[in-house]
Amino acid sequence: MGTVFTEDASFDVLVVGAGLIGASVALGLARRGYKVALFEHSAPQITRGESGHDPRTVAISPNSQRVLSELGIWQTLEVQPYSRMHVWEDQGTARLKFLASEVGRENLGWIIEVSKAAVQLWEALVAETNVKLVAGKIVSNVDADVQGVRLELGNDEKRYRAKFLLAADGAQSSVARFLNVGSVEEDTGHSAIVTIVKTERPHSETAFQRFLHDGPVALLPVAGDGHHLALIWSQSPHIADGRMQLSDAVFCKELEQAVERVLGKIVGVDKRYSFQLQQSLRTSFQPQPRVLFLGDAAHVVHPLAGQGVNLGFEDVAELLEIAGSKRDDLGQSGLWTGYARRRRRRARSVQLAMSGFQGVYGSDVPLFQWLRNVGVRALNNSPVVKKQMMKEALGLGAFTWI
């Protein structure tokens, strides 16, 4: 069990939010000698549908895998590697095929189920002596000044104090609300339908994405019998609402048509979930010297390229590098100024890229359609450019023409 702190104990860091990003940064800081208090509404539990899988899945890049491996979590996870990715559209004949072998790797990435990973992180935190876990209570107030930060919980007379606070509590961050930190919102015009489907033919460690006029549809392989994939289908809200009302049989037929039966028939579908897709960017990642935002609390991007959680793990990796071995005061003046600026600029660049992809593939102008096909064919036939593009997408190196 973690350390039993007395009521008047002080902490080095308060972390609000125990999702994948908050739990990872809390564990990383504790391993570096910091006393950490981590706050979450409730302890995570594994979620399984009728298929036996959690429909909430994320694609993990090599850099994110490295973070989880260094924390000792990766080895405990059930992961599904994918070594190939096929990308095509409904308005043309050109296709892109990405192969891990083209960049000298066994895999392009891995698909993990969110709830399973969250539980593994929580169990590691329970065993960590430098962590106090506080679950089952809602944050009722946060305030900060040049001396430190203070956090209050509903129905708890105790105030938690520390020199530094990390907000990793999602797009609807309570920390942001209490500190009056706004965000820039961008409506993508899309809703997403997510679920787990079973296909007639095995996925063979291949991810698929097809760009339709109304939005992209992605099938991502999940661990198991080789026939189950996570579906993320972006589309206009009114179409998504209609598809949510379809019978399973009719929904499977529409999905088969949308992906051109790339894996044969859709022979099963789990419970479907739908939610609106928005991009958001916190107006400041460091609104006060002793408060820092990361993960979805700082930035939310369209799931078009699966970059959301990987951006969060980039936040974690750079933060832990700066924190290094234990410092007396993580909230010292100027320590995070450059970090906050770099991470915000990086998040905005990814958002702009996602908006650009969405605009280009959403256009039904014939000239745009022709240019897309010409460009895709040229890219697929240009090994050097394609290789560099893949390295950038995987976080393995900056894009270069040399």
Secondary structure, DSSP 8 states (H G I E B T S, - for coil): ------TT--EEEEEE--SHHHHHHHHHHHHTT--EEEEESS-------TTSS-S-EEEE-HHHHHHHHHTT-GGGS--EEE-EEEEEESS-S-EEEEEGGGGT-S-SEEEEEHHHHHHHHHHHHHT-TTEEEEES--EEEEEE-SS-EEEEETT---EEEEEEEEE-S-TT-HHHHHHT--EEEEEEEEEEEEEEEEESS--TTEEEEEEETTEEEEEEE-SSSS-EEEEEEEE-HHHHHHHHTS-HHHHHHHHHHHTTTTTS-EEEE---EEEEEEEEEES-S-SBTTEEE-GGGTEE--GGGS-HHHHHHHHHHHHHHHH-S--S-TT-TTSSHHHHHHHHHHHHHHHHHHHHHHHHHH---HHHHHHHHHHHHHHHT-HHHHHHHHHHHHTSS-----
